[in-house]
Amino acid sequence: MLIAPGVLLANAPAAVAQTAPAGTVSFTIAPQSVDGALAAFSAATRIQVLTPGAVTQGVGSPGVSGSMTAREGLNRLLSGTGLVARFLNTETVTVERVAAGGAVQLDPVQIEGNRTAAGPGALPPAYAGGQVARGGRIGALGNQDAMDVPFNVTGYTAETIRNQQAETVADVLANDPAVRTGFGYGNFSENIIIRGFPLYGEDLSVDGLYGTAPRQIVATDMFERVEVLKGASAFLNGAAPSGTGIGGGVNLVPKRADDEPLTRLTASYAMDSRFGLSADVGRRFGENKQFGVRANAAVRGGETAIDDEERSLKLGSLALDYRGDRARVTLDVGTQTQRVEQGRTVVYVGSVVPAVPSASQNYAQPWAYSEMRDTFGQIRAEYDILPNLTVHGAFGMRSMREDGDYSTPTVTRADGTSTISRLTVPREDFTVTGQAGIRADVRTGPVRHQLNGGFSALRTTNNNGYEFGATSTVNLYNMVDIARPRTTLAAGMVGDPPKVSEAVLRSFYASDTLSILDDRVMVTAGLRQQNIQVRGYNRTTGARTSDYDASALTPVVGLVVRPLKELSLYANRIEGLAQGPTAPSTAANSGEIFEPYRSVQYEVGGKLDFGSFGGSLSLFQTTQPSGVTDAATRIYSVSGEQRNRGIELMLYGEPVQGVRLLGGATFIDPELSDTGNTATEGNDAVGVPRHQFNANVEWDLPFLPASFPTVTLTGRVIHTGEQYVNTANTLKIPSWTRFDVGARMITDIQNRPVTFRAAVENVTDKAYWASAFGGYLTQGNPLTAKLSVSVDF
């Protein structure tokens, strides 16, 4: 339905112009004053209502009862009152008096009639409470409702990102009980661990496309959602560029212009002296608002809560989109520069695990730094050949430059005695990536078929050099400044960094989801043929030193059964894929190239959706091959295995009006087998805790008067079990628990919605080793206070 601009509805009841947030709300608002009714509406929907002047004074509302959308509920509340409501954005509405003559002029309203919110081309709506989405991108299957797919996906919304003042993807993923994060090996990349397996920055996708996400630290300012797909995904996404993601993947959803005009400025502060300013502007144009523009810009910089550490960010992004009756096109471009000065790095260990230093202590050298610059863009298009037949494609590029001096201590004695040196690594990457496919939705008798087919390709080149500096002896607990060490070994440091590797990934896929009994039973089956080519080059001569070229076929089988509307039972078998190893020079079969690693995941589970509160319970097992060298024959083979077997619980929603929950628990048994060494056989994998808990609670204070701003208190608990540092399981770090608290207030100043947010992370200032993944230690951040204020114009 389309209401054109300028249409006058004589004596019309009050109406909500444009688009209100998706989903239904259960209203029980009795007849009362409009002020009281609007306060109850705001509490039920968490939409801020602005009432300029005294327009509501002395006016009564008929109330509203029943389950309906926020727009319908507000319609009924204001029916016959002579008032009209307009949405300034999806979170704020203003109430005004109808112009003389009883006519209400409505802004354009467009409702899509043939594309459901859970369809493969549309973003799933937010779940009750607004913290997570009802679904997410399931790779080649597109955007899907979580209840309709045999996989486990959680999409964290823009509301969660803003309210928690999450600056990076790792900050967002701190909400997930199946995810933990640490730093990369010797640098500051956010190493994401999902179900006990790593996911590197190169292997994050943007709008379903590999290769365009920033490599090390990803700022959240340009993204609407952070979606986590738990489990292997070689069929759904293809092999990841750097071969990680066996335990799960992360997809970043770019921001798009909403129907409501948006101009939002946010000022922020974080301990000790880190200030920031960001702008988020969105507009739609055209008779039917078919053209959209969304721009984001952010700058942040200053000292963090870690002694002498400074971090800065410069970011800019632009999102353009077109949505027509049959065609949809998006273009996303962006650039970000992250710089870390004297950043607290990881700690390498020898035969002892050192006691953790104080929470804010820094053991980096003054000359240590890292600067990461990424420029990226991608275009995506869909076209409906028929109402049930769609072709789609995407193309993207990314250029990256990193420079840094790194100083990472290696602890050799329990008293903190350590060695430290310098590593300088200039690096440049360039990636070209794309995909194309076709979707069809057809019926053969009583069976519905959702067909998908297509291909993907990615090519990336890596240029880098290195320079090692001399080693010095220091102490972790009493670090002294040393002069920048002289160079002892260098390669590729003259002129531009030389090319050292080139990787090309290609794949073709096809799948069919068969549904019967009104989609109560759905079976998904698919295949992807993947080819991986990796070439290595000598930094000095440019000669090719290695050539890897292998292919593999990765299938998927999934089942969904919905005996009740509120219950979805599922099962899947899916594989992960990564480049296979080459036998090391110390092996008798040195240089032998092995087939790609094929991990296998089995998962069964159930999902519940009670409308305002939901959750999931899953049991999973993932096996990942590993290479071992036989001690007697010195033959290297892919015969070892890591098996992560676990149970995962997730809860989310608003079970009681004004109270929101988000969290869960994960239990994992990470066993090593066929290691070829009795000292490691049957041991736990390195850096994988056996249990993880998360609990996040938000409470809207209910006892404040209707005229008072909306105030919300927040609290979060994160607990992680002990982790082994070595495969012999002789070294480990203890379990840790972190507490975060916060509050926010939404009010209006001169008829402008304003949100104040405050939070304290690690409120007890606990010192702890957060991660031992990779066999090195990442220390958790100290007590960090954050403040921000956002104004919508």
ABEGO torsion letter per residue (X at the ends): XBBBBGBBBBGBBBBBBEBBBBEBBBBBBBBBBAAAAAAAAAAAAGBBBBBBEAAABGBBBAEBBEBBBAAAAAAAAABGAGBBBBBABAABBBBBBBBBGGBBBBBBBBBBAABBAABAABBBBBBBGGABBABBBBEAAEBBBAAABABBBBBBBAAAAAAAGBABAAAAAAABAABBBBBBBGBABBBBBBGGBBBBAAABBBGGBBGABBAABBBAAABABBBBBBEBAAAAAEBBAAGBGAAEBBBBBBBBBBABBBBBBBBBBBOABBBBBBBBBBBBBEAAGABBBBBBBBBBBEBBABBGBBBBBBBBBBBBBBBBAABBBBBBBBBBBBBBBGBBBBBBBBABBBBBBBAABBABBAABBBBBBBBBBBBBBBBBABAABBBBBBBBBBBBBBBBBBBBBBBABAAGBBBBBBBBBBBBBBBBBBBBBBBBBBBBEABBBBBBBEBBBBBBBBBBBBBBBBBBBBBAABBBBBBBBBBABBBGABEBBBBABBBBBBBBBBBBBBBBGGGABBBBBBBBBBBBBBBBBBAAAGBBABBBBBBBBBBBBBBBBBABAABBBBBBBBBBBBBBBBBBAABAABGBBBBBBBBBBBBBBBBBBAGABBBBBBBBBBBBBBBBBBAAAGBBBBABBBBBBBBBBBBBEBABBGBBBBEEBBBBBBBBBGAGBAAABGBBBBGBBABBBBBBBBBBBAABBAABBBBBBBBBBBBBBBBBABAAGABBBBBBBBBBBBBBBBBBBGGBBBBBBBBBBGAAGBBBBABABGGBBBBBBBBBBBBBBBBBX
